[in-house]
Amino acid sequence: MSRISNTDLQELIDTQLPWVRAMGMTVETMEEGRCRVRLPHRDEHLRPGGTVSGPAMMGLADYAMYVGVLSAIGRVELAVTTNLSINFLRRPQPAAILADCRMIKVGRRLAYGEVFLSAEGAEDEGPVAHVTSTYSIPPDRAD
């Protein structure tokens, strides 16, 4: 069970994260330490050549990590990215991109996880990118 409710997450998006709505990202599933986030296929996410841009995929991965962290620790708005490393593995199909996040270690001050990005409808072809990321958790959160 997630430590942040869908209602609290939506309120956070509405009040603090307008870029999530602007990009059209939606949380499809969320449980403690795991989530799946979807980035819709839109022309504004494409780069020359018709493929999804790296910055759009990095934004998706970072948001998926944020949701993964909050699903593990609760609503801690000031949790921030301290590191994000992405390996682009292959060109994605022209489709929505799915981000599957899994938290590997969640401590008192740091959370570390990974995200696999895949093209919707082509998940069986393997990931288009693999991301690892670390988040800093502020010290004044309630445990």
C-alpha positions in Angstrom: 0.0 0.0 0.0 1.3 3.4 -0.9 2.2 5.9 1.8 0.6 8.8 -0.2 -3.0 8.6 -1.4 -4.0 9.3 -5.0 -5.9 12.3 -3.7 -2.9 13.8 -2.0 -0.7 13.1 -5.0 -3.3 14.8 -7.3 -3.5 17.8 -4.9 0.3 18.1 -5.0 0.3 18.0 -8.8 -2.4 20.7 -9.0 -0.8 23.0 -6.5 3.0 22.4 -6.8 3.8 20.6 -10.1 1.9 22.2 -13.0 4.5 20.9 -15.4 3.3 17.3 -14.8 -0.1 18.2 -16.0 1.3 20.3 -18.9 3.3 17.2 -20.1 0.2 15.0 -19.7 1.8 12.5 -17.4 -0.5 10.2 -15.4 0.2 7.7 -12.7 -1.3 4.4 -13.8 -0.4 2.3 -10.7 1.2 3.1 -7.4 2.0 0.9 -4.4 4.7 1.3 -1.7 8.0 1.7 -3.4 6.7 1.1 -7.0 4.7 3.0 -9.6 4.0 3.2 -13.3 3.7 6.6 -15.0 2.6 7.2 -18.6 3.8 10.0 -20.8 1.3 10.4 -23.7 2.5 10.5 -27.3 2.4 14.2 -28.3 4.1 16.2 -31.0 5.6 18.5 -28.4 7.5 15.6 -26.9 9.2 14.7 -30.2 12.7 15.7 -31.4 13.8 16.0 -35.1 13.4 12.5 -36.6 10.1 11.9 -34.9 11.3 10.1 -31.8 10.6 11.1 -28.2 13.2 13.6 -27.0 15.7 12.8 -24.3 14.6 15.7 -22.1 10.9 14.4 -22.2 12.1 10.9 -21.2 14.3 12.3 -18.4 11.4 14.4 -17.1 9.2 11.3 -17.1 11.8 9.3 -15.3 12.4 12.0 -12.6 8.7 12.3 -12.0 8.3 8.5 -11.7 11.1 8.5 -9.2 9.4 11.3 -7.2 6.2 9.3 -7.1 8.1 6.2 -6.2 9.8 8.0 -3.3 6.5 9.5 -2.0 4.9 6.1 -2.3 7.5 4.9 0.1 7.8 7.8 2.6 4.5 9.7 2.3 3.9 13.3 1.3 7.3 14.9 1.7 7.2 17.7 -0.9 10.8 18.8 -0.4 12.3 15.5 -1.4 14.6 16.4 -4.3 16.7 14.7 -6.9 20.4 14.6 -6.1 21.4 12.4 -9.0 19.8 11.0 -12.2 21.7 8.8 -14.7 20.0 7.7 -17.9 21.2 5.2 -20.5 19.3 5.4 -23.8 19.2 1.8 -25.1 17.3 2.1 -28.3 15.0 4.5 -30.3 11.4 4.3 -28.9 8.5 3.5 -31.2 6.2 6.5 -31.9 4.0 5.8 -28.9 3.3 6.8 -25.3 6.3 6.1 -23.0 5.8 4.0 -19.8 8.0 4.5 -16.8 8.2 1.6 -14.4 9.8 2.7 -11.1 11.1 0.5 -8.3 12.7 1.8 -5.2 15.8 -0.2 -4.3 16.8 1.4 -1.0 14.9 4.0 1.1 16.8 5.3 4.1 16.2 8.2 6.5 18.0 10.7 4.3 18.4 9.2 0.8 16.3 7.1 -1.5 17.7 5.2 -4.5 15.7 3.6 -7.3 15.6 2.7 -10.9 13.2 3.3 -13.7 12.7 1.4 -16.9 11.2 3.3 -19.8 9.4 1.4 -22.6 7.3 2.3 -25.6 3.6 1.5 -25.0 2.6 -1.5 -27.1 6.3 -2.5 -27.5 7.1 -3.5 -24.0 8.1 -7.0 -25.1 10.9 -5.4 -27.2 12.6 -4.3 -24.0 13.3 -0.9 -22.5 14.2 2.1 -24.5 16.1 3.6 -21.5 17.3 2.6 -18.0 17.5 5.2 -15.3 19.0 5.2 -11.8 18.4 8.0 -9.4 19.0 9.2 -5.9 16.7 11.5 -3.9 17.5 13.5 -0.8 14.9 13.3 1.9 14.7 16.4 4.2 15.6 15.7 7.8 12.5 17.3 9.3 10.0 14.8 8.0 7.8 12.9 10.5 8.8 9.2 10.7 
